[in-house]
Amino acid sequence: MSDKKPLYKQIMDKLKERIKSGDFEYDAPFVTEDRITKEYGVSRITAIRALEELEHDGLINRKRGSGSFVSKNAMSILGKNKEDNAAVTIHKKNRDISLVALVMPFDIKLGNMFKCFDGINSVLNKENCFVSIYNANRSVENEEKILRSLLEQGIDGVICYPVRGGRNFEVYNQFLVKKIPLVLIDNYIENMPMSYIVSDNSGGGKALCEYALEHGHKKIGFFCRGRVNETISIRDRYMGYAAALEEKGLGVNLDYVYANIDDKYEMLTEEERQQYGDVENYLKTIVNRMHEQGISCVLCQNDWVAIQVYNCCKALDISVPNEMCIMGFDNISELDEMDGGNKIITVEQNFFELGVKAGETVLREINGEMPGIKYIVPVKIAVRN
């Protein structure tokens, strides 16, 4: 559909024409959500929105368990002019159902995403909200496409767990311009008047470093495959790490900070690539260098990277945790099934609470409250072994 109108309005126009032409009898069920999605090639959210708006215009009646039926007043309403029709329309804030999209960075079955979704659902289900889940598959480009399509679908609100920082800043801003509530999880964009629900990443990073210091570690490294400032969460974890060292009078030794590792590998010459081999061997070289430096504890950007460091230690015969204490972040459920997972010290985020606060925030904004809330959810250390 090339019309510049939002998709749900395009569907409404087509269905109105069919009502006018007498395609539907008053006592026969109107088109269903599934039929609209198949016939017009649109999402279920668009189909629901079109039916909701038709109902609020007085053109159809929706009966639970029976379906939708054309109103007996439909023809007379369609015969009125635009001003009369506008008076019939009910503002979206007064609709029975609100439509909320949840945009996740990857499948909710991974990590602790399902807990976050459960928290969101526990709030929105009580308020008669329909939640549609979108998976960006770890792609910033996919996330952009999803968000841009939602701008066209007449959505009431969006909860987004960004793939990578504020890469889609321009699209986020369009939600502000159009006054569509957009709540970010695990990330925030400074000086942008949006609502954010984040874990205490700085406090978590600091608590891990303090734990290491209390257990006698003097040389504590930081290991990050991406850029430290690529996402707010990783940046804040690093800031917490640095703050703990400063408070103990040690300061940060930049020789112990290994960051931007993936980019550095990509910038290797062909000769260097042959020397190191694949990226796994490159990581082993770095871990071995850390061991030779006398680093006895390493704080990793997250649990996935912590397991990679553990695998490097295992291949190098570096005993964990006796020779190298490895720290992660997230306390992902997958650690239970991974070799070495029980040896990772990590930080547990309250993903359910993140979801609850995100659901409550998007509801308040749908109901007219101004955006701009930043809610920080506490974390705690999890010593798995």
C-alpha positions in Angstrom: 0.0 0.0 0.0 1.6 3.3 -1.1 -0.9 5.7 0.5 0.7 8.1 2.9 -2.0 7.5 5.4 -1.2 5.2 8.4 -1.9 1.6 7.4 -4.8 1.1 9.8 -6.6 4.1 8.2 -6.0 2.7 4.8 -7.7 -0.6 5.9 -10.5 1.4 7.5 -11.2 3.2 4.2 -11.3 -0.1 2.3 -13.7 -1.6 4.8 -15.9 1.5 4.8 -16.2 1.2 1.1 -17.2 -2.5 1.4 -19.8 -1.5 4.1 -21.2 1.1 1.7 -21.4 -1.3 -1.2 -23.4 -3.8 1.0 -20.8 -6.5 1.3 -21.8 -7.2 4.9 -25.2 -8.0 6.3 -26.2 -6.7 9.8 -26.7 -10.2 11.2 -23.6 -11.8 9.6 -20.1 -11.6 11.2 -17.9 -8.8 9.9 -14.3 -9.5 8.8 -12.0 -10.9 11.5 -8.5 -9.8 12.5 -7.0 -12.9 10.9 -8.9 -12.3 7.6 -7.7 -8.7 7.5 -4.0 -9.7 8.0 -4.3 -12.2 5.2 -6.3 -10.2 2.7 -4.4 -6.9 3.1 -0.9 -8.2 4.2 -0.8 -6.2 7.4 0.1 -7.0 11.0 -2.4 -8.1 13.6 -1.9 -4.8 15.4 -3.0 -2.9 12.3 -6.0 -5.2 11.9 -7.0 -4.7 15.6 -6.6 -0.9 15.3 -8.7 -0.7 12.2 -11.5 -2.7 13.8 -11.3 -0.7 17.1 -11.6 2.6 15.2 -14.5 1.4 13.1 -16.2 0.4 16.3 -15.6 3.8 17.9 -16.9 5.5 14.8 -20.1 3.5 15.4 -19.8 1.5 12.2 -19.5 -1.9 13.8 -20.4 -3.6 17.0 -18.0 -6.1 18.6 -19.5 -8.9 20.7 -17.2 -11.1 22.8 -17.4 -14.7 21.7 -19.5 -13.8 18.7 -17.4 -11.5 16.5 -18.0 -8.1 14.9 -21.2 -7.0 13.1 -22.1 -4.0 11.0 -24.0 -1.4 13.0 -27.6 -0.7 11.8 -26.6 3.0 11.8 -23.5 2.4 9.7 -25.0 3.6 6.4 -26.4 6.8 7.9 -23.0 7.5 9.6 -21.1 7.0 6.4 -23.5 9.4 4.7 -22.7 12.3 7.0 -20.0 14.8 6.2 -16.5 14.8 7.7 -17.4 17.2 10.6 -20.3 14.9 11.7 -18.1 11.9 11.5 -15.4 13.5 13.6 -17.9 14.0 16.4 -18.7 10.3 16.5 -15.0 9.3 16.8 -13.9 8.6 20.4 -10.4 9.6 21.4 -8.0 6.7 21.6 -7.3 7.3 25.3 -11.0 6.2 25.9 -10.8 3.0 24.0 -11.5 -0.3 25.7 -8.2 -1.8 24.4 -4.8 -0.3 24.1 -2.3 -1.6 21.7 1.3 -1.9 22.9 4.3 -3.2 20.9 7.3 -4.8 22.7 10.5 -4.6 20.6 13.1 -7.0 21.9 16.8 -7.3 20.8 16.5 -11.1 20.5 14.2 -14.0 21.2 12.5 -13.7 24.7 13.5 -17.4 25.3 17.2 -16.2 25.6 18.9 -14.8 28.6 16.2 -13.5 31.0 14.1 -11.8 28.4 11.1 -14.0 29.3 11.1 -12.6 32.8 11.0 -9.1 31.5 8.1 -10.0 29.2 6.3 -11.7 32.2 6.7 -8.4 34.2 5.3 -6.3 31.3 2.4 -8.8 30.8 1.5 -8.9 34.5 0.8 -5.1 34.3 -0.7 -4.8 30.8 -3.0 -7.8 30.9 -4.9 -6.3 33.9 -5.5 -3.1 31.9 -6.9 -4.8 28.8 -3.9 -4.1 26.7 -3.0 -6.2 23.6 0.8 -6.8 23.5 2.5 -7.7 20.3 6.2 -8.9 20.4 8.8 -8.1 17.8 12.2 -9.6 17.6 15.0 -7.5 16.1 17.4 -10.5 15.9 20.3 -8.5 17.3 20.2 -6.2 14.3 20.0 -2.4 14.6 18.7 -2.3 11.1 15.8 -4.7 11.9 15.0 -2.6 15.0 14.7 0.5 12.8 12.4 -1.3 10.3 10.2 -2.5 13.1 9.9 0.9 14.8 9.3 2.7 11.5 6.5 0.3 10.7 4.9 0.8 14.1 4.8 4.6 13.5 2.4 3.8 10.6 0.2 1.3 12.5 -1.6 3.6 15.0 0.1 2.1 18.0 -0.7 3.4 21.5 2.7 2.8 23.0 6.0 1.0 22.5 8.4 -0.6 24.9 11.8 -1.1 23.3 14.8 -3.0 24.6 17.4 -1.5 22.2 19.8 -3.7 20.3 22.7 -1.3 20.7 22.6 2.0 22.5 21.0 5.0 20.8 21.8 3.9 17.2 18.2 4.5 16.2 18.0 8.0 17.8 16.3 9.5 14.8 13.4 7.0 14.9 13.0 7.3 18.6 12.7 11.0 18.1 9.8 10.5 15.7 7.8 8.9 18.5 8.3 12.0 20.6 7.3 14.2 17.7 4.1 12.2 17.1 3.5 12.0 20.9 3.4 8.2 20.9 4.8 6.8 24.2 8.1 5.1 23.8 9.8 3.6 26.9 13.3 2.2 26.7 14.6 -0.6 28.8 18.3 -1.1 29.8 19.3 2.1 28.0 18.8 5.8 28.1 19.7 8.7 25.8 21.0 11.8 27.7 19.1 15.0 27.1 16.2 13.2 25.4 12.8 13.6 27.2 11.9 10.0 27.1 11.2 7.5 29.9 13.8 4.8 30.7 13.8 1.7 32.9 17.3 0.6 33.7 19.2 -1.7 36.1 21.7 -0.2 38.4 24.6 -1.1 36.1 27.0 1.3 37.8 26.2 0.0 41.2 26.6 -3.6 40.0 30.0 -2.9 38.4 31.1 -1.3 41.6 29.8 -4.1 43.8 31.7 -6.7 41.7 35.0 -4.8 42.0 34.5 -4.2 45.7 33.9 -8.0 46.1 37.1 -8.7 44.3 39.1 -6.3 46.4 37.6 -7.7 49.6 38.9 -11.2 48.5 42.4 -10.0 48.1 42.6 -9.2 44.4 44.9 -6.2 43.6 45.1 -6.4 39.8 41.6 -6.4 38.5 41.1 -6.3 34.7 38.1 -5.2 32.6 37.3 -7.2 29.5 34.9 -5.9 26.8 34.6 -7.2 23.3 32.8 -4.0 22.1 33.4 -0.4 22.8 32.9 0.6 26.4 30.7 3.5 25.4 28.7 1.5 22.8 25.9 1.0 25.2 24.9 2.9 28.3 24.7 -0.3 30.4 28.3 -1.4 29.6 29.6 2.2 30.1 28.0 2.4 33.5 29.4 -1.0 34.5 32.9 0.3 33.6 32.2 3.5 35.5 31.3 1.5 38.6 34.5 -0.6 38.3 36.6 2.5 38.0 34.8 4.2 41.0 35.5 1.2 43.2 39.2 1.3 42.4 39.5 5.0 42.9 37.8 4.8 46.3 40.4 2.2 47.4 43.2 4.5 46.2 44.3 2.2 43.5 43.1 4.0 40.4 42.5 2.4 37.0 45.5 0.9 35.3 44.6 1.3 31.6 47.0 -1.6 30.8 44.5 -3.8 32.6 41.5 -2.5 30.5 40.9 -4.6 27.4 38.1 -3.1 25.4 37.1 -2.7 21.7 38.5 -6.2 21.1 36.4 -7.1 18.1 37.3 -3.9 16.2 41.0 -4.3 17.0 40.8 -7.8 15.6 39.2 -6.5 12.4 41.9 -3.9 12.0 44.7 -6.5 12.1 46.8 -6.8 8.9 46.7 -10.0 6.9 50.1 -11.0 8.3 48.9 -10.5 11.9 45.7 -12.4 11.2 47.8 -15.4 10.1 49.8 -15.0 13.3 46.8 -15.0 15.6 44.4 -17.2 13.6 40.7 -16.8 14.2 39.1 -14.5 16.8 39.0 -17.2 19.4 42.8 -17.6 19.3 43.1 -13.8 19.4 41.0 -13.8 22.6 43.2 -16.5 24.1 46.2 -14.4 23.4 44.7 -11.5 25.3 43.7 -13.7 28.3 47.2 -15.2 28.4 48.6 -11.6 28.4 46.4 -10.7 31.3 47.6 -13.8 33.2 51.3 -12.8 32.5 50.5 -9.3 33.8 49.5 -10.8 37.1 45.8 -10.0 36.7 44.0 -12.4 39.1 40.4 -11.2 38.5 38.6 -9.9 35.4 35.3 -8.1 35.2 33.6 -8.9 31.9 30.9 -6.9 30.1 28.4 -9.7 30.6 28.0 -13.4 31.3 28.3 -14.4 27.6 31.8 -12.8 27.5 32.7 -14.2 30.9 32.1 -17.7 29.6 34.3 -17.0 26.6 37.1 -15.9 29.0 36.5 -19.1 31.0 36.9 -21.2 27.8 40.2 -19.3 27.0 41.5 -20.0 30.6 40.6 -23.7 30.2 42.4 -23.9 27.0 45.5 -22.2 28.5 45.4 -24.3 31.7 44.7 -21.3 33.9 42.8 -22.5 36.9 39.4 -20.7 37.6 38.9 -19.3 40.1 42.3 -20.1 41.8 44.5 -18.3 39.3 41.8 -16.2 37.6 38.5 -15.1 39.1 36.0 -14.3 36.3 33.1 -12.0 36.8 30.1 -11.4 34.5 26.8 -9.5 34.5 23.2 -10.6 34.2 23.1 -14.1 35.9 21.6 -15.6 32.8 19.8 -18.9 33.2 22.1 -20.5 30.5 25.0 -20.5 32.9 23.4 -23.5 34.6 24.0 -25.6 31.5 27.4 -24.3 30.5 30.8 -25.7 31.4 32.3 -23.3 33.9 29.0 -21.5 34.5 29.0 -22.4 38.1 32.4 -20.6 38.5 31.3 -17.2 37.3 30.6 -14.5 39.8 27.9 -12.3 38.4 25.3 -9.7 39.0 21.6 -10.5 39.0 19.3 -8.0 37.5 15.6 -8.0 38.4 14.2 -8.5 34.9 10.7 -9.1 36.1 10.8 -5.7 37.9 12.2 -4.0 34.8 9.2 -5.3 32.9 6.7 -4.2 35.6 8.1 -0.7 35.7 8.2 -0.5 31.9 4.5 -1.6 31.7 3.4 0.8 34.4 5.3 3.7 32.7 3.9 3.1 29.2 0.4 2.9 30.6 0.7 6.2 32.5 2.0 7.9 29.3 -0.9 6.4 27.2 -3.2 7.9 29.8 -1.7 11.3 29.3 1.2 11.6 31.7 4.3 13.4 30.4 7.4 11.3 29.5 10.8 11.8 31.1 10.9 9.2 34.0 14.1 7.4 34.7 13.6 4.4 37.0 16.7 2.5 38.3 16.1 -1.1 39.4 18.4 -2.4 42.2 20.8 -5.4 41.5 22.6 -7.9 43.6 25.7 -10.0 43.4 25.2 -13.7 42.6 28.1 -16.0 43.7 27.2 -19.2 41.8 29.7 -21.6 43.4 
